Amino acid sequence: MANVEKLLAELTDCDFKELLEIKKPKSWLKSVSAFANERGGGLIFGMADDKKIVGLADIKRDIDIIIKQIKEKIAPLPTIDFRAYQTDCANL
């Protein structure tokens, strides 16, 4: 949990998504584009707006989908950085 708190403290702007909306990629691609056109920011999947960690079922699959959608829909291609954090599910 400490790594997630540190990440949130470092970000000047961020958006939270409880899950990856595969059928509605515009819902999160808008955030990626906005961050790329400004000072940057963080799009955090697996976290609710109230900063409660809900997690993701298949992080590898979700990252693959995110990369594919960004490559197909955003030009020029923004610089992206992925970080995955494991949390103690018993404390969620």
C-alpha positions in Angstrom: 0.0 0.0 0.0 2.9 2.4 0.7 4.0 2.3 -3.0 0.5 3.3 -4.1 0.4 6.2 -1.6 3.9 7.3 -2.8 2.7 7.2 -6.4 -0.4 9.3 -5.6 1.8 11.9 -3.8 4.1 12.2 -6.8 1.3 12.8 -9.4 0.2 16.3 -10.1 -2.9 15.1 -11.9 -4.6 11.6 -11.9 -7.7 9.8 -12.9 -9.1 6.6 -11.4 -10.8 3.7 -13.1 -12.1 0.7 -11.2 -11.7 -1.5 -14.2 -10.6 -1.4 -17.8 -13.6 -0.7 -19.9 -12.8 -2.8 -22.9 -16.0 -2.0 -24.8 -15.7 1.8 -24.0 -12.1 2.7 -24.5 -12.9 6.3 -25.1 -13.8 6.6 -21.5 -10.1 6.2 -20.5 -8.3 7.1 -23.8 -9.5 10.7 -23.3 -7.5 10.8 -20.1 -4.4 9.4 -21.8 -4.7 12.0 -24.5 -5.3 14.9 -22.1 -2.3 13.9 -20.0 -0.1 13.6 -23.1 -1.1 17.1 -24.3 -0.4 18.7 -20.9 2.1 18.2 -18.1 1.4 14.5 -17.8 -0.5 12.6 -15.2 -1.5 9.2 -14.1 -4.4 6.9 -15.0 -4.8 4.4 -12.3 -6.8 1.3 -13.0 -8.1 -0.9 -10.2 -8.9 2.1 -7.9 -12.2 3.7 -7.2 -12.7 7.5 -7.2 -12.6 7.4 -3.4 -9.1 5.9 -3.7 -10.3 2.5 -2.5 -8.2 -0.2 -4.2 -10.4 -2.8 -5.9 -7.7 -4.5 -8.0 -7.7 -6.0 -11.5 -8.3 -9.6 -12.3 -5.7 -9.9 -15.1 -3.1 -7.2 -15.2 -1.1 -8.6 -18.1 -4.1 -8.8 -20.3 -5.3 -5.3 -19.4 -1.8 -3.8 -20.1 -1.8 -5.5 -23.5 -5.2 -4.1 -24.3 -4.2 -0.6 -23.1 -1.1 -0.6 -25.2 -3.0 -1.8 -28.3 -5.7 0.8 -27.9 -3.3 3.7 -27.4 -1.2 2.6 -30.4 -4.3 2.4 -32.6 -6.2 5.5 -31.4 -3.7 8.2 -30.3 -1.2 9.9 -32.6 1.5 10.9 -32.0 2.1 8.0 -29.7 2.6 9.4 -26.1 5.3 8.1 -23.8 3.6 5.8 -21.3 4.9 4.1 -18.2 3.2 1.1 -16.6 3.6 0.2 -12.9 1.9 -2.8 -11.3 1.5 -3.0 -7.5 0.5 -6.0 -5.5 -1.5 -5.4 -2.4 -2.6 -7.5 0.5 -6.1 -8.4 -0.5 -7.1 -9.2 3.1 -6.8 -5.5 3.8 -9.0 -4.3 0.9 
